[in-house]
Amino acid sequence: MKKKLFGSAAAAFVTSASAMMSAVSAFADDASGTATASTAGPSFMTMVISLLFMFAILYFMAIKPQKKREQEQKEMQESLQVGDEIVTSGGIVGIVVRTGDDTIVIETGGERHKLRIKKWAIAENVTANERKAAADAANKKSASSLLSTAQVVDDSADSKKSKKKKSDEE
């Protein structure tokens, strides 16, 4: 949601900057109504800067995140181990039995059917996701237990009472 908001705000900024620069160049025209060579320069530079700005936004909003997702997908496919439960892009769920250079063998169903598939067809490693979720839960649990063992005490209530007593005594 924030990315969409940022992208639309950036596009609005570029559009308004272009409009302002063209309005400024319109006032810079000669009294005769013809544009001079000096006014053609800034409008061209404005257009080039606007295009560069839009390409920069496109790169950081679309291209870079896509490359990051592709890299993570490739790392997941290369780090498969025997015994991992996977889901293919076609929706087949199975357990990895054997890995090769560019193919793996998975076992599916109750009758233990074996399928040989390409690594690029693997969409998700369920076992790795479960391990990651368990590790995250353990980290949160250990962080909360550290806070509880630190016995953090809220002294603000005590200090309010002592200030009130001092003001009452005076």
Sequence and secondary structure as in RCSB ss.txt:
>XXXX:A:sequence
MKKKLFGSAAAAFVTSASAMMSAVSAFADDASGTATASTAGPSFMTMVISLLFMFAILYFMAIKPQKKREQEQKE
MQESLQVGDEIVTSGGIVGIVVRTGDDTIVIETGGERHKLRIKKWAIAENVTANERKAAADAANKKSASSLLSTA
QVVDDSADSKKSKKKKSDEE
>XXXX:A:secstr
 HHHHHHHHHHHHHHHHHHHHHHHHHHTS TTS   HHHHHHHHHHHHHHHHHHHHHHIIIIIHHHHHHHHHHHH
HHHT  TT EEEETT  EEEEEEE SSEEEEEETTTTEEEEEEGGGEEEEHHHHHHHHHHHHHHHHHHHHHHHHH
T    HHHHHHHHHHHHHH 
